[in-house]
């Protein structure tokens, strides 16, 4: 009952935010109808650009994850990893506790590619930390670009961005220190010592961290480019002064476990923030709706196709391991 009540409260909050955003942005039924008209008759060339940018965001994420896999001596196909990322995003968007289920899917499928449990957990942990850290860097850049245009909103975003970046950096440093210095043995005893010994073999170089973070940052930038393209698709122009700030604020909101994929909350926060840039309300609302149609609802068919590709082509797309001996992790359960 508590879970149902929490989900109902989250859905109500998302509905209220969306309604408030529409009221503030478009002002009346006339502009709302105009926004719907723009969404139903977009410029197809710009829609194609938006779709390509969204696909590139998944490829960039897969490239960042692939760099981490290379660091542990487990290279996998970029196409296979991109298909897995789309399928996992679909789960995250449409199911309660979707983020947990998405990570379980990632864990299971990577284990099927003969990764050990500790390797898989380490790659997923580092992917999450660097991915959130990349968004934090982008959010700080966005707040600096906005300057004093909207003081309170910029200050709140800068605080949230710094918190996200600090959390990612602190967790990453803590994980590496625990792995390299054997502190897990003191904390968890002999079993922790074995885990520390396994993790200590999975070391990232500065080049690995820089390259992987760059790919993740590119993934966020490609997704933001998808949003920018939707403005042109509905005949508007992105409010560049607050564009990056508004985009990052909405993405930070999507991490809140209120609705799956931030449904309702992302649309509302995007519309409210971008409307401060001076663009006509009907163009802002139309662009946001079209962006979410591509980046959110579009993952439903794309995720299903991605999952089929993962299960059908996983064994064929997995690349052979290098001649160097793979990591031997004592005590790890065999892959299913």
Secondary structure, 3 states (H helix, E strand, C coil): CHHHHHHHHHHHHHHHHHHHHHHHHHCCHHHHHHHHHHHHCCCHHHHHHHHHHHHHHHHHHHHHHHHHHHHCCCCCCHHHHHHHHHHHHHHHHHCCCHHHHHHHHHHHHHHHCCCCHHHHHHHHHHHHHHHHHHHHHHHHHHHHHHCCCCHHHHHHHHHHHHHHHHHHHHHHHHHHHHHHHCHHHHHHHHHHHHHHHHHHCCCCCHHHHHHHHHHHHHHHHHHHHHHHHHHHHCCCCCCHHHHHHHHHHHHHHHCCCCCHHHCCHHHHHHHHHHHCCCCCHHHHHHHHHHHHHHHHHHHHHHHHHHHHHHHHHHHHHCCCCCCCCCCCCCCCCCCC
